[in-house]
Amino acid sequence: MSLQMNWNTQIPTDTAEVGRAILTQDDPYRLVGDGVNDFLSLEDFTDLYSELGRGGICPVILSLITVFQFLENIPDRVAARWAVTRIDWKYALHLPLTWLGFHFSDLSNFRQRLLEHNAEWLVFEKVLEWVRSLGFLKKYGKQRSDSTHLLGCVERLSRLELVWETLRVTLRAIKATAPEWYQETIPAAFHEAYVKRQSDWRLSKAEMKAEMHKAGRDGFWLLDHLNDGTPPSILKLAEVETLRTVWNQQFERRPEKVNVRPPSGKGKGRDLVVTPHDPDVRWSEKRGKDWVGHKLQVTETAEDEAAVQFITDIDLVPANEDDSEAVDKIQHRLITRDLKPDEHYVDKGYITGANMAHSAERDIELVGPALADTSRKPEGYKQRDFQIDFEKQEVICPEGKLCQEWYERPQPDGHVGADVQFKGQCVGCPARAQCAPGKSGRTLSISPYHRELEQRRAEQKTKAFKEKMKRRSAVEGTISELTRKHGARRARYRGTSKGRLQALFTGAAANLKRLAKALEAQRRAPAGATVGC
């Protein structure tokens, strides 16, 4: 497909006359119509198209309509229709009032084109560059991050339904790819057993157990027939790889029988597939609520003097990924895009000793409360009761005795922990019963980030720290806005890449709306007042 439809840099006369009469200065669509040439151009998309081929819809128009549909939280069909019927949209898109539009499937094709060319960040970055050019992003300022759950575009399945559905989806894909091989290889009874979707709702526990073993045997039979003589087109199917993964996770093959692996909880396991329809989604739980899907990580500015904050980073991660695992990736993206903050505000889920140390190495202060001492010792003296001196490599116990051995424990990132032993110092100690009743005496395993954690635990008790942390909570309002107004609670599409694209267009839509508010506030603000960052 080639670029044959040019972008009209000027608003047509008929559209401009009506639009300027009915749209207020703070309307986001008027903002886009008046300023779109400052952040988007046809040249931004030339690498996505070939020089020859059928002409496509102008990618600037498709980009803006995609942003608008996330701004309004509407599906493709409605967005394609509104592009024809809404005057404010035509004003923003620089289209004449008589423009008749396009087929809604062009929006899906455009999104796929962005993914195929690794350009999912393009529109989000262009909007953010526009915000920066207008002076609303402060360099080396303050930013805050938080996460929320995003429900996958799938139905939740039981274990039996999972294996049934995996077999059904795999057989359907094989039949569509190589119908002749399917006809010759798959018995009619096997086909009939899995051609229709099934539910275990009315089955007893004994029946479910029997069906689970039967499905396991059938799945291994099918995998055995996917050998070197199988057409390569079948072996390359993603559904076949999913079948292998699910059977490895759910069954154990013995020489004479197939065993069902013990359940690992409600979908627990970092890489555990919970549905064949979207192998990327995961099960997770937080505060008693569980879901199947992903997690959305959102970062925005947090400037005290700014009336409007802007989203600087948004990403989709596995639902069962801990928030602390996201810190390095968030900061790396911010630094790469020249958006590095001096202060990064987060909640306690993001705070670890390693994250604080790594952030400091990047000249970023990671601000958030550390978890309390997580020692599993039920009673008696805990590690916090000991005096630890890394410089002297000494530890003094609560009874005043000095450790006998200090063994360094280097880490891959260059930091060094320590294993400490008191050995003979514990002999005859009156507090031994509540400290180290074992024969070898008390031992301590000291984290490489012990100093960072202890300093933060002491700091977070101060009034000044609590006052600083007030900057963090407003990001929860942003997440509420994204989920309630822009549909960020549910995935529209299947697959991590498509879900990330949804998140980025949602962030771009929110930033355009906020930019309209910031510009209007700037117009109304007295001279010298600060509106943005």
C-alpha positions, 0 to 999 in steps of 0.5 A: 500500500502506498501514500497517494492521499495527501494531507491537507495542511489547511482547514477547508473554508466551509469547515473552518467557517462552521468550526470556528463559529461553534467550537470554543477555544478550549475544545480539544478538537479545535486545538488539534485542528489549529495545531496539528501541523505542529506535531504531525505530518505525512513525512512521519509515516513514509517509512510505513508505506511502500512507493508502489501499490494501492493508495491508502487513507492518509495516515495523519487522518487515521492517526488522529481518528484513532486518538479521537476514538480513545478520547471518546471510548468508542469502537472502530465502526462508530469512529469511522461514522463520526469522522463523516458526521461530526463537524468538530472531527472534520475541523480537527482532521482538515476535511471538507464537510462533504467528505464521505469517509472510509470503511471502518476496517481501515482503522484495524489495518492501520494499527496493524501497520504500526505494529509491523513497523514497530511504530506503536510509540510514534503518535504518543511521542509526537503529542508529547513533543508538542506538549514539550515544545509549548513549555508544559514539560519541565526538564529534570522535574518531578514525576510519579508512577502507579499501576492498575489492572487491565482485564484481558479480552478473554473469558476465564476458563477452568483447567478442563476448559483450558485444555479442551479449548486449547485442543479445539483452537489448535485443530481449527488452525491446523485444518485451516492451514493444511486441510488435506493433512488434517483429513488424512491424519485426524480421525473423525471421532477425534474431530467430533470430540473437540470441534465444538466448544465445551463447558464443564459446568454440569460435570461431577468431580469424578467426570472432570477428572476422567475428562482431564486425563482423556484430554491429556492423552488426546493432546499427546497423541496429536503432538506425537503426530506433529513430527518431521513429516508434518507440513512446516506450515503446521509446525510454525503455527502459534496455536501448536506452540501454545498446545505444547506449552499448555500440555507441559504445564498441565500434564506429566507424561509417563511411559505408560500413562499421563498424569495431571500435574497438581494445581498450582493455585488459581492460575499462579505461575509467572508463565502459566498460560490461562487461555489459548485465545491470548497466551500473553494474559496472566492471572493475578490478585491484589487486595482480594480481587483477582483478574485475568489480563495485564497490568498498566503502568502509568507515569505522569509529571508531578509539579507542585506549581503546575495546574495540569500534569501530563502523562510521560510514560505508559506501558503494558506489563504482565498481570503477575509482574511485581511493581518493583520490576517496572522501576528500571524499565520506566526510568530507562525509557524516560532517560532515553526519551530525554524525560529524566526526572530528579524525583520519582514518586511511587508507592511501597510496591515499587520500593526495594533496596535495589531500585533505590540504589539503581535510581541513585546511580541515575541521579534520580531520587526514588521517593516512596515508603519502604516495607517494614522489616520482613524478617520471618523470625517470629520472636526475639532479636531480629536483624534491625536490633543489631548494629551493622557497620559495612565500613568496618565489616562489623556487627554488634548484637543487642548483648554487645558482642562482636561477630566473628566472621564476615563474608562478602556476598557480591551481586551482579550489579556491583553491590555487596551483601554479607553473611555474618556469623557469631559462632562462639560468641553465642556460647553462654549468652543469657539471651541465646534462647530468644536469639539463636537457640541452635548449635551454630549460634546466630547468623545474619544474611545482610542485604546489599542494600541494607543501608538504603532500606534502613535510611528510608525506613527512618526517613519515612517516619519524618513529617517532611517525608510525609509531606513530600509523599502527598505529591504521589496520590494524584496519579490515582486520579489519572488512573481513574480518568483513564479507566472510567473515561477512556476505556483503559480498564478492558483490553480491546484487543488480544496480545501484548503488542496490541494492548500496548498500542491501546495504552499508548493511544489512550495516553495520547488522547488524555494528553491532548485533552489536558493540553487543551485545558492547560492552554485555556488556563494559560490564556486566563491566568494572570501574567507570570503564573505557571500552568504547565510544568 
